[in-house]
Amino acid sequence: MERRHFLRAAVLGVGTSVAFGFSVTREAIAYPAKTGPSPYGALQAADANGIMLPSGFTSRVLARSTQTVPGTSHTWHGAPDGGACFADGTGWIYVSNAELGSGAGGVSALKFDASAQITGAYTILSGTTRNCSGGATPWNTWLSCEETDLGYVYETDPWGAKAPVRLPALGRFKHEAAAADPDRKVIYLTEDESNGCFYRFVPTTWGDLSAGTLQVLVESGGALSWVNVPDPDGSPTRTRSQVSGAKVFNGGEGAFYRNGTCFFTTKGDNRVWAYDAVNNVLNIAYDDNLTANPPLTGVDNITGASVGDLYVAEDGGNMEICIITPDDIVAPFLRVNGQSGSELCGVAFNPAGDRLYFSSQRGTTGSSSGGITYEVTGPFRR
């Protein structure tokens, strides 16, 4: 019996029980998460924006693709995807990728004051291709990843004061997301291929990503190790095919690091993985095949709240952002109605943790020009 099917039987109460090693704290996820009630209660009827939210939460539309951001002269980009927030004095900045092809991609930013009013909008990267997800660095830059064969990672300035920098040392492959680990001083990278890999980049100098070593996760005899990728340029042999025993992941998507663990998602098998970097152990934090009536399908971008909750956006499914709590529960947090031809992405909290940002990449039209970027406010657990 395939391991995931065996585990499913155990979770559903048929056959032998399965034990997963974990420590349940407010900063750790129990594995694997099971379907259960949300800590925020049931979703209410859709609001004026077509979003179903728990009681006490509200949504607002911030920007629409091809339209001018209200109060600015900036036209919001098409196909908004991965995003993150950065503190800016008493306000903050939300950056958002544009997953557009043929050099039409890039990154735009929304600037907010202390009262959450938009005070500016501008472009911080342009001329790139299919900027999908990415990741924030501890030194307040945004790593924007090209989801295309032999794609690059670009380091960008959320304030738009510094020119973006292409980072060939992080490898050329179908990049999806990046997550900075300041404890081990590495950057984790996911690859959006059905036979993709999980990488880490070890910079020569932490804080400078211009030079360093790209490594891939290898599994041999049940043990994990990191092995140098001989040719990060990926040509003629792609990076995922250069190292024997490299562990294969089915469609790497979002990544988020917190307190010794890098959580990342794989869309081909609807899993959330938890790489325990402290103990060099890989766990399954969520698998839709390991719980009854799984609410989370089409896993994509992922972020976390300081309380320990994870928020995972769906590409497909029923257009939900689901929450995975430290007490082993997965449940819908919100649902977007009337946009089945789209996907949810760009989940990110503002620095205070009381506002959640996300985008519907293709909105109600199902096209890249129909993207909508939202803000949700309410009594988030902090």
Beta strands, then each sheet from edge to edge (+ up, - down):
strand 1: 34-35
strand 2: 51-52
strand 3: 58-64
strand 4: 80-88
strand 5: 91-98
strand 6: 105-112
strand 7: 118-128
strand 8: 131-136
strand 9: 142-146
strand 10: 153-156
strand 11: 165-166
strand 12: 175-181
strand 13: 186-191
strand 14: 198-205
strand 15: 208-220
strand 16: 223-228
strand 17: 252-258
strand 18: 261-266
strand 19: 271-276
strand 20: 281-287
strand 21: 299-304
strand 22: 310-314
strand 23: 320-324
strand 24: 329-336
strand 25: 344-349
strand 26: 355-360
strand 27: 372-377
sheet 1: 1+ 24+ 2-
sheet 2: 1+ 24+ 23- 22+ 21-
sheet 3: 3+ 27- 26+ 25-
sheet 4: 4+ 5- 6+ 7-
sheet 5: 8+ 9- 10+ 11-
sheet 6: 12+ 13- 14+ 15- 16+
sheet 7: 17+ 18- 19+ 20-
end
